[in-house]
């Protein structure tokens, strides 16, 4: 199996404003960002599903001086969050709106609701998350 068409479809969908994951036909696990084989059962029989973008942030770290990437500068302030989609996929992602100042308010409330957003980067689109105001 070749990962290239999967990656291509993922980015093409983002251009159309859709966030697509891959759902395993055998065990129902949804993988996002999409992968070739299911991490639940290693099955490669997967289908495309649009994800809602609703997610939860369980934990996060603020970027250190060394881990701040210039191409993410426009997203400031942000943190690196441990994220779980309502569809079940877990991964690390950029979550915007978290600062040193708001960190102490957010930590006692973890996990907190977040929502995915498509952003334009240099030549391609990608997915980041925003805190959902309660
Ligand atoms: Zn599976």
Backbone and ligand atoms as CSV (ligand in chain L), in Angstrom:
chain,resi,resn,atom,element,x,y,z
A,1,UNK,N,N,0.842,-1.208,0.000
A,1,UNK,CA,C,0.000,0.000,0.000
A,1,UNK,C,C,0.873,1.251,0.000
A,2,UNK,N,N,0.376,2.245,-0.674
A,2,UNK,CA,C,1.104,3.491,-0.829
A,2,UNK,C,C,0.379,4.592,-0.053
A,3,UNK,N,N,1.122,5.288,0.774
A,3,UNK,CA,C,0.549,6.336,1.621
A,3,UNK,C,C,0.200,7.584,0.809
A,4,UNK,N,N,0.849,7.762,-0.326
A,4,UNK,CA,C,0.749,9.028,-1.063
A,4,UNK,C,C,-0.683,9.450,-1.436
A,5,UNK,N,N,-1.501,8.536,-2.026
A,5,UNK,CA,C,-2.870,8.949,-2.365
A,5,UNK,C,C,-3.687,9.337,-1.141
A,6,UNK,N,N,-3.419,8.712,-0.018
A,6,UNK,CA,C,-4.156,9.012,1.220
A,6,UNK,C,C,-3.808,10.412,1.698
A,7,UNK,N,N,-2.510,10.725,1.699
A,7,UNK,CA,C,-2.054,12.049,2.116
A,7,UNK,C,C,-2.622,13.110,1.168
A,8,UNK,N,N,-2.588,12.793,-0.131
A,8,UNK,CA,C,-3.072,13.731,-1.142
A,8,UNK,C,C,-4.563,14.025,-0.955
A,9,UNK,N,N,-5.339,12.991,-0.752
A,9,UNK,CA,C,-6.784,13.135,-0.553
A,9,UNK,C,C,-7.065,13.968,0.705
A,10,UNK,N,N,-6.281,13.724,1.740
A,10,UNK,CA,C,-6.433,14.463,2.998
A,10,UNK,C,C,-6.268,15.967,2.760
A,11,UNK,N,N,-5.197,16.344,2.048
A,11,UNK,CA,C,-4.933,17.766,1.810
A,11,UNK,C,C,-5.903,18.366,0.800
A,12,UNK,N,N,-6.331,17.583,-0.195
A,12,UNK,CA,C,-7.326,18.062,-1.159
A,12,UNK,C,C,-8.634,18.364,-0.441
A,13,UNK,N,N,-9.011,17.512,0.482
A,13,UNK,CA,C,-10.245,17.717,1.247
A,13,UNK,C,C,-10.159,18.978,2.097
A,14,UNK,N,N,-8.983,19.231,2.673
A,14,UNK,CA,C,-8.814,20.450,3.472
A,14,UNK,C,C,-9.030,21.688,2.612
A,15,UNK,N,N,-8.552,21.624,1.354
A,15,UNK,CA,C,-8.767,22.743,0.430
A,15,UNK,C,C,-10.258,22.978,0.215
A,16,UNK,N,N,-11.046,21.907,0.300
A,16,UNK,CA,C,-12.503,22.004,0.119
A,16,UNK,C,C,-13.211,22.296,1.446
A,17,UNK,N,N,-12.432,22.500,2.495
A,17,UNK,CA,C,-13.015,22.824,3.793
A,17,UNK,C,C,-13.501,21.630,4.590
A,18,UNK,N,N,-13.028,20.437,4.180
A,18,UNK,CA,C,-13.459,19.227,4.886
A,18,UNK,C,C,-12.288,18.566,5.600
A,19,UNK,N,N,-12.548,18.124,6.831
A,19,UNK,CA,C,-11.535,17.376,7.570
A,19,UNK,C,C,-11.901,15.903,7.506
A,20,UNK,N,N,-11.047,15.148,6.821
A,20,UNK,CA,C,-11.373,13.747,6.594
A,20,UNK,C,C,-10.448,12.827,7.392
A,21,UNK,N,N,-11.063,11.854,8.028
A,21,UNK,CA,C,-10.310,10.804,8.694
A,21,UNK,C,C,-10.596,9.489,7.999
A,22,UNK,N,N,-9.993,8.418,8.496
A,22,UNK,CA,C,-10.230,7.096,7.913
A,22,UNK,C,C,-10.793,6.181,8.991
A,23,UNK,N,N,-11.923,5.561,8.642
A,23,UNK,CA,C,-12.578,4.682,9.599
A,23,UNK,C,C,-12.366,3.230,9.208
A,24,UNK,N,N,-11.974,2.450,10.195
A,24,UNK,CA,C,-11.744,1.023,9.964
A,24,UNK,C,C,-13.079,0.310,9.797
A,25,UNK,N,N,-13.190,-0.452,8.682
A,25,UNK,CA,C,-14.452,-1.157,8.425
A,25,UNK,C,C,-14.618,-2.356,9.351
A,26,UNK,N,N,-13.508,-2.832,9.924
A,26,UNK,CA,C,-13.592,-4.017,10.771
A,26,UNK,C,C,-13.951,-3.647,12.211
A,27,UNK,N,N,-13.167,-2.726,12.814
A,27,UNK,CA,C,-13.389,-2.452,14.243
A,27,UNK,C,C,-13.970,-1.068,14.510
A,28,UNK,N,N,-14.110,-0.232,13.475
A,28,UNK,CA,C,-14.782,1.047,13.660
A,28,UNK,C,C,-13.925,2.177,14.180
A,29,UNK,N,N,-12.627,1.914,14.400
A,29,UNK,CA,C,-11.730,2.963,14.874
A,29,UNK,C,C,-11.569,4.033,13.790
A,30,UNK,N,N,-11.610,5.301,14.210
A,30,UNK,CA,C,-11.373,6.394,13.261
A,30,UNK,C,C,-9.961,6.933,13.470
A,31,UNK,N,N,-9.187,6.960,12.379
A,31,UNK,CA,C,-7.818,7.465,12.458
A,31,UNK,C,C,-7.757,8.859,11.864
A,32,UNK,N,N,-7.128,9.759,12.612
A,32,UNK,CA,C,-6.939,11.131,12.142
A,32,UNK,C,C,-5.670,11.670,12.763
A,33,UNK,N,N,-4.780,12.286,11.986
A,33,UNK,CA,C,-4.794,12.324,10.519
A,33,UNK,C,C,-4.784,10.908,9.944
A,34,UNK,N,N,-5.299,10.750,8.711
A,34,UNK,CA,C,-5.487,9.411,8.157
A,34,UNK,C,C,-4.204,8.604,8.024
A,35,UNK,N,N,-4.340,7.315,8.226
A,35,UNK,CA,C,-3.216,6.389,8.096
A,35,UNK,C,C,-3.634,5.237,7.186
A,36,UNK,N,N,-2.669,4.430,6.769
A,36,UNK,CA,C,-2.978,3.303,5.870
A,36,UNK,C,C,-3.707,2.196,6.613
A,37,UNK,N,N,-3.156,1.807,7.760
A,37,UNK,CA,C,-3.718,0.668,8.484
A,37,UNK,C,C,-4.239,1.121,9.844
A,38,UNK,N,N,-5.314,0.500,10.263
A,38,UNK,CA,C,-5.946,0.788,11.540
A,38,UNK,C,C,-4.996,0.478,12.696
A,39,UNK,N,N,-4.871,1.409,13.626
A,39,UNK,CA,C,-4.035,1.161,14.798
A,39,UNK,C,C,-4.724,0.247,15.808
A,40,UNK,N,N,-6.035,0.048,15.609
A,40,UNK,CA,C,-6.772,-0.821,16.517
A,40,UNK,C,C,-6.564,-2.289,16.187
A,41,UNK,N,N,-6.655,-2.637,14.890
A,41,UNK,CA,C,-6.602,-4.057,14.528
A,41,UNK,C,C,-5.678,-4.327,13.339
A,42,UNK,N,N,-4.919,-3.311,12.869
A,42,UNK,CA,C,-3.973,-3.450,11.756
A,42,UNK,C,C,-4.629,-3.717,10.412
A,43,UNK,N,N,-5.937,-3.648,10.372
A,43,UNK,CA,C,-6.686,-3.887,9.149
A,43,UNK,C,C,-6.466,-2.720,8.177
A,44,UNK,N,N,-6.391,-2.994,6.860
A,44,UNK,CA,C,-6.213,-1.914,5.885
A,44,UNK,C,C,-7.519,-1.596,5.158
A,45,UNK,N,N,-8.601,-2.257,5.552
A,45,UNK,CA,C,-9.897,-2.024,4.924
A,45,UNK,C,C,-10.565,-0.834,5.618
A,46,UNK,N,N,-10.216,0.370,5.116
A,46,UNK,CA,C,-10.693,1.585,5.774
A,46,UNK,C,C,-11.436,2.466,4.788
A,47,UNK,N,N,-12.359,3.269,5.296
A,47,UNK,CA,C,-13.112,4.176,4.433
A,47,UNK,C,C,-12.994,5.607,4.943
A,48,UNK,N,N,-13.214,6.574,4.032
A,48,UNK,CA,C,-13.120,7.986,4.400
A,48,UNK,C,C,-14.365,8.427,5.151
A,49,UNK,N,N,-14.156,9.178,6.213
A,49,UNK,CA,C,-15.279,9.789,6.926
A,49,UNK,C,C,-14.910,11.233,7.244
A,50,UNK,N,N,-15.908,12.115,7.173
A,50,UNK,CA,C,-15.664,13.498,7.551
A,50,UNK,C,C,-15.784,13.607,9.062
A,51,UNK,N,N,-14.809,14.238,9.689
A,51,UNK,CA,C,-14.880,14.385,11.144
A,51,UNK,C,C,-15.576,15.694,11.499
A,52,UNK,N,N,-16.165,15.730,12.680
A,52,UNK,CA,C,-16.950,16.906,13.096
A,52,UNK,C,C,-16.057,18.056,13.537
A,53,UNK,N,N,-14.868,17.736,14.003
A,53,UNK,CA,C,-13.983,18.766,14.530
A,53,UNK,C,C,-14.122,18.971,16.020
A,54,UNK,N,N,-15.151,18.371,16.603
A,54,UNK,CA,C,-15.298,18.467,18.059
A,54,UNK,C,C,-14.286,17.553,18.720
A,55,UNK,N,N,-13.610,18.096,19.747
A,55,UNK,CA,C,-12.559,17.314,20.381
A,55,UNK,C,C,-12.378,17.756,21.833
A,56,UNK,N,N,-11.512,17.030,22.521
A,56,UNK,CA,C,-11.208,17.319,23.912
A,56,UNK,C,C,-9.703,17.400,24.073
A,57,UNK,N,N,-9.246,18.365,24.865
A,57,UNK,CA,C,-7.814,18.453,25.170
A,57,UNK,C,C,-7.604,17.951,26.594
A,58,UNK,N,N,-6.752,16.934,26.730
A,58,UNK,CA,C,-6.513,16.312,28.031
A,58,UNK,C,C,-5.339,16.932,28.769
A,59,UNK,N,N,-4.362,17.341,28.015
A,59,UNK,CA,C,-3.149,17.876,28.614
A,59,UNK,C,C,-2.458,18.725,27.557
A,60,UNK,N,N,-1.529,19.559,27.978
A,60,UNK,CA,C,-0.831,20.385,26.994
A,60,UNK,C,C,0.485,20.891,27.549
A,61,UNK,N,N,1.349,21.309,26.667
A,61,UNK,CA,C,2.582,22.005,27.058
A,61,UNK,C,C,2.707,23.259,26.207
A,62,UNK,N,N,3.207,24.307,26.808
A,62,UNK,CA,C,3.476,25.523,26.049
A,62,UNK,C,C,4.785,25.332,25.308
A,63,UNK,N,N,4.877,25.881,24.091
A,63,UNK,CA,C,6.119,25.708,23.340
A,63,UNK,C,C,7.285,26.400,24.047
A,64,UNK,N,N,8.409,25.714,24.148
A,64,UNK,CA,C,9.606,26.330,24.706
A,64,UNK,C,C,10.283,27.158,23.631
A,65,UNK,N,N,11.270,27.903,24.016
A,65,UNK,CA,C,11.995,28.740,23.054
A,65,UNK,C,C,12.535,27.872,21.915
A,66,UNK,N,N,13.014,26.681,22.260
A,66,UNK,CA,C,13.620,25.791,21.268
A,66,UNK,C,C,12.591,25.145,20.334
A,67,UNK,N,N,11.342,25.003,20.813
A,67,UNK,CA,C,10.368,24.278,19.996
A,67,UNK,C,C,9.411,25.219,19.258
A,68,UNK,N,N,9.654,26.519,19.333
A,68,UNK,CA,C,8.819,27.465,18.592
A,68,UNK,C,C,9.261,27.476,17.138
A,69,UNK,N,N,8.319,27.137,16.267
A,69,UNK,CA,C,8.669,27.105,14.844
A,69,UNK,C,C,8.194,28.379,14.181
A,70,UNK,N,N,9.069,28.997,13.377
A,70,UNK,CA,C,8.711,30.264,12.725
A,70,UNK,C,C,7.447,30.171,11.871
A,71,UNK,N,N,7.217,29.008,11.260
A,71,UNK,CA,C,6.035,28.888,10.388
A,71,UNK,C,C,4.734,28.763,11.188
A,72,UNK,N,N,4.861,28.630,12.509
A,72,UNK,CA,C,3.661,28.598,13.356
A,72,UNK,C,C,3.440,29.929,14.081
A,73,UNK,N,N,4.315,30.873,13.816
A,73,UNK,CA,C,4.286,32.164,14.523
A,73,UNK,C,C,2.904,32.832,14.435
A,74,UNK,N,N,2.280,32.761,13.254
A,74,UNK,CA,C,0.990,33.440,13.056
A,74,UNK,C,C,-0.131,32.836,13.893
A,75,UNK,N,N,0.104,31.672,14.472
A,75,UNK,CA,C,-0.923,31.023,15.291
A,75,UNK,C,C,-0.826,31.415,16.770
A,76,UNK,N,N,0.198,32.160,17.119
A,76,UNK,CA,C,0.418,32.541,18.519
A,76,UNK,C,C,-0.790,33.266,19.110
A,77,UNK,N,N,-1.128,33.111,20.392
A,77,UNK,CA,C,-0.478,32.136,21.267
A,77,UNK,C,C,-1.075,30.744,21.084
A,78,UNK,N,N,-0.235,29.722,21.244
A,78,UNK,CA,C,-0.739,28.355,21.134
A,78,UNK,C,C,0.049,27.434,22.054
A,79,UNK,N,N,-0.492,26.223,22.209
A,79,UNK,CA,C,0.230,25.196,22.954
A,79,UNK,C,C,0.197,23.912,22.143
A,80,UNK,N,N,0.961,22.929,22.588
A,80,UNK,CA,C,0.877,21.591,22.004
A,80,UNK,C,C,-0.013,20.755,22.913
A,81,UNK,N,N,-1.166,20.354,22.373
A,81,UNK,CA,C,-2.128,19.644,23.202
A,81,UNK,C,C,-2.210,18.162,22.890
A,82,UNK,N,N,-2.561,17.368,23.932
A,82,UNK,CA,C,-2.953,15.972,23.728
A,82,UNK,C,C,-4.451,16.010,23.477
A,83,UNK,N,N,-4.826,15.628,22.266
A,83,UNK,CA,C,-6.162,15.862,21.768
A,83,UNK,C,C,-6.859,14.542,21.474
A,84,UNK,N,N,-8.160,14.493,21.789
A,84,UNK,CA,C,-8.948,13.324,21.366
A,84,UNK,C,C,-10.204,13.812,20.662
A,85,UNK,N,N,-10.405,13.345,19.426
A,85,UNK,CA,C,-11.603,13.706,18.673
A,85,UNK,C,C,-12.807,12.986,19.249
A,86,UNK,N,N,-14.010,13.558,19.011
A,86,UNK,CA,C,-15.208,12.852,19.486
A,86,UNK,C,C,-15.349,11.506,18.778
A,87,UNK,N,N,-14.719,11.388,17.590
A,87,UNK,CA,C,-14.732,10.108,16.865
A,87,UNK,C,C,-13.761,9.104,17.483
A,88,UNK,N,N,-12.875,9.580,18.369
A,88,UNK,CA,C,-12.011,8.653,19.108
A,88,UNK,C,C,-10.520,8.744,18.830
A,89,UNK,N,N,-10.118,9.383,17.722
A,89,UNK,CA,C,-8.691,9.438,17.401
A,89,UNK,C,C,-7.949,10.321,18.407
A,90,UNK,N,N,-6.765,9.866,18.817
A,90,UNK,CA,C,-5.935,10.626,19.748
A,90,UNK,C,C,-4.621,11.001,19.085
A,91,UNK,N,N,-4.218,12.255,19.244
A,91,UNK,CA,C,-2.959,12.700,18.652
A,91,UNK,C,C,-2.546,14.004,19.302
A,92,UNK,N,N,-1.374,14.486,18.937
A,92,UNK,CA,C,-0.895,15.773,19.429
A,92,UNK,C,C,-1.163,16.830,18.373
A,93,UNK,N,N,-1.614,18.000,18.818
A,93,UNK,CA,C,-1.951,19.048,17.860
A,93,UNK,C,C,-1.751,20.419,18.481
A,94,UNK,N,N,-1.668,21.410,17.612
A,94,UNK,CA,C,-1.590,22.797,18.066
A,94,UNK,C,C,-2.978,23.246,18.519
A,95,UNK,N,N,-3.038,23.790,19.726
A,95,UNK,CA,C,-4.289,24.350,20.245
A,95,UNK,C,C,-4.040,25.834,20.516
A,96,UNK,N,N,-4.811,26.687,19.850
A,96,UNK,CA,C,-4.592,28.137,19.934
A,96,UNK,C,C,-5.289,28.742,21.148
A,97,UNK,N,N,-4.780,29.873,21.572
A,97,UNK,CA,C,-5.431,30.645,22.624
A,97,UNK,C,C,-4.939,30.341,24.022
A,98,UNK,N,N,-3.909,29.516,24.129
A,98,UNK,CA,C,-3.372,29.187,25.446
A,98,UNK,C,C,-2.084,29.983,25.670
A,99,UNK,N,N,-2.031,30.708,26.773
A,99,UNK,CA,C,-0.839,31.491,27.099
A,99,UNK,C,C,-0.353,31.099,28.491
A,100,UNK,N,N,0.824,31.603,28.856
A,100,UNK,CA,C,1.326,31.380,30.216
A,100,UNK,C,C,0.303,31.871,31.229
A,101,UNK,N,N,-0.367,32.988,30.880
A,101,UNK,CA,C,-1.335,33.610,31.780
A,101,UNK,C,C,-2.598,32.760,31.954
A,102,UNK,N,N,-3.129,32.231,30.827
A,102,UNK,CA,C,-4.377,31.469,30.909
A,102,UNK,C,C,-4.136,30.016,31.325
A,103,UNK,N,N,-2.883,29.570,31.254
A,103,UNK,CA,C,-2.552,28.187,31.588
A,103,UNK,C,C,-3.092,27.786,32.964
A,104,UNK,N,N,-2.887,28.659,33.957
A,104,UNK,CA,C,-3.290,28.294,35.326
A,104,UNK,C,C,-4.811,28.196,35.489
A,105,UNK,N,N,-5.557,28.861,34.598
A,105,UNK,CA,C,-7.018,28.731,34.632
A,105,UNK,C,C,-7.478,27.464,33.921
A,106,UNK,N,N,-6.703,27.068,32.910
A,106,UNK,CA,C,-7.108,25.921,32.089
A,106,UNK,C,C,-6.776,24.597,32.780
A,107,UNK,N,N,-5.584,24.534,33.378
A,107,UNK,CA,C,-5.122,23.269,33.978
A,107,UNK,C,C,-6.150,22.639,34.931
A,108,UNK,N,N,-6.749,23.410,35.887
A,108,UNK,CA,C,-7.719,22.768,36.802
A,108,UNK,C,C,-8.991,22.293,36.103
A,109,UNK,N,N,-9.253,22.821,34.881
A,109,UNK,CA,C,-10.482,22.450,34.172
A,109,UNK,C,C,-10.280,21.299,33.192
A,110,UNK,N,N,-9.059,20.819,33.047
A,110,UNK,CA,C,-8.795,19.744,32.085
A,110,UNK,C,C,-9.605,18.500,32.438
A,111,UNK,N,N,-10.099,17.734,31.449
A,111,UNK,CA,C,-10.040,18.025,30.010
A,111,UNK,C,C,-11.023,19.123,29.606
A,112,UNK,N,N,-10.642,19.900,28.589
A,112,UNK,CA,C,-11.494,20.993,28.122
A,112,UNK,C,C,-11.908,20.769,26.661
A,113,UNK,N,N,-13.111,21.263,26.288
A,113,UNK,CA,C,-13.566,21.108,24.904
A,113,UNK,C,C,-12.801,22.025,23.946
A,114,UNK,N,N,-12.507,21.506,22.778
A,114,UNK,CA,C,-11.834,22.277,21.732
A,114,UNK,C,C,-12.500,21.968,20.390
A,115,UNK,N,N,-12.185,22.794,19.408
A,115,UNK,CA,C,-12.807,22.622,18.083
A,115,UNK,C,C,-11.743,22.797,17.010
A,116,UNK,N,N,-11.792,21.932,16.015
A,116,UNK,CA,C,-10.812,21.985,14.931
A,116,UNK,C,C,-11.103,23.127,13.974
A,117,UNK,N,N,-10.054,23.677,13.390
A,117,UNK,CA,C,-10.161,24.760,12.416
A,117,UNK,C,C,-9.107,24.517,11.346
A,118,UNK,N,N,-9.474,24.793,10.093
A,118,UNK,CA,C,-8.514,24.654,9.000
A,118,UNK,C,C,-7.794,25.986,8.820
A,119,UNK,N,N,-6.476,25.968,8.813
A,119,UNK,CA,C,-5.713,27.199,8.601
A,119,UNK,C,C,-4.827,27.065,7.371
A,120,UNK,N,N,-4.571,28.214,6.762
A,120,UNK,CA,C,-3.695,28.253,5.595
A,120,UNK,C,C,-2.256,28.427,6.046
A,121,UNK,N,N,-1.406,27.488,5.654
A,121,UNK,CA,C,0.017,27.665,5.912
A,121,UNK,C,C,0.697,27.983,4.586
A,122,UNK,N,N,2.002,27.970,4.583
A,122,UNK,CA,C,2.740,28.343,3.387
A,122,UNK,C,C,2.560,27.277,2.303
A,123,UNK,N,N,1.546,27.458,1.461
A,123,UNK,CA,C,1.355,26.542,0.340
A,123,UNK,C,C,0.414,25.375,0.593
A,124,UNK,N,N,-0.066,25.206,1.788
A,124,UNK,CA,C,-1.010,24.123,2.063
A,124,UNK,C,C,-1.862,24.477,3.273
A,125,UNK,N,N,-2.929,23.718,3.450
A,125,UNK,CA,C,-3.781,23.931,4.612
A,125,UNK,C,C,-3.528,22.837,5.644
A,126,UNK,N,N,-3.741,23.189,6.906
A,126,UNK,CA,C,-3.580,22.200,7.957
A,126,UNK,C,C,-4.647,22.430,9.021
A,127,UNK,N,N,-4.661,21.561,10.010
A,127,UNK,CA,C,-5.702,21.621,11.033
A,127,UNK,C,C,-5.096,22.020,12.379
A,128,UNK,N,N,-5.677,23.032,13.007
A,128,UNK,CA,C,-5.316,23.382,14.381
A,128,UNK,C,C,-6.621,23.390,15.194
A,129,UNK,N,N,-6.488,23.612,16.495
A,129,UNK,CA,C,-7.674,23.607,17.354
A,129,UNK,C,C,-7.783,24.918,18.113
A,130,UNK,N,N,-9.013,25.277,18.481
A,130,UNK,CA,C,-9.263,26.437,19.330
A,130,UNK,C,C,-9.982,25.971,20.585
A,131,UNK,N,N,-9.758,26.679,21.686
A,131,UNK,CA,C,-10.516,26.424,22.902
A,131,UNK,C,C,-11.967,26.812,22.640
A,132,UNK,N,N,-12.898,26.018,23.160
A,132,UNK,CA,C,-14.309,26.348,23.033
A,132,UNK,C,C,-14.720,27.096,24.292
A,133,UNK,N,N,-15.284,28.277,24.098
A,133,UNK,CA,C,-15.689,29.075,25.262
A,133,UNK,C,C,-16.942,28.447,25.898
A,134,UNK,N,N,-16.858,28.216,27.204
A,134,UNK,CA,C,-17.995,27.578,27.887
A,134,UNK,C,C,-18.951,28.616,28.454
L,1,ZN,ZN,ZN,-9.562,-1.739,12.983
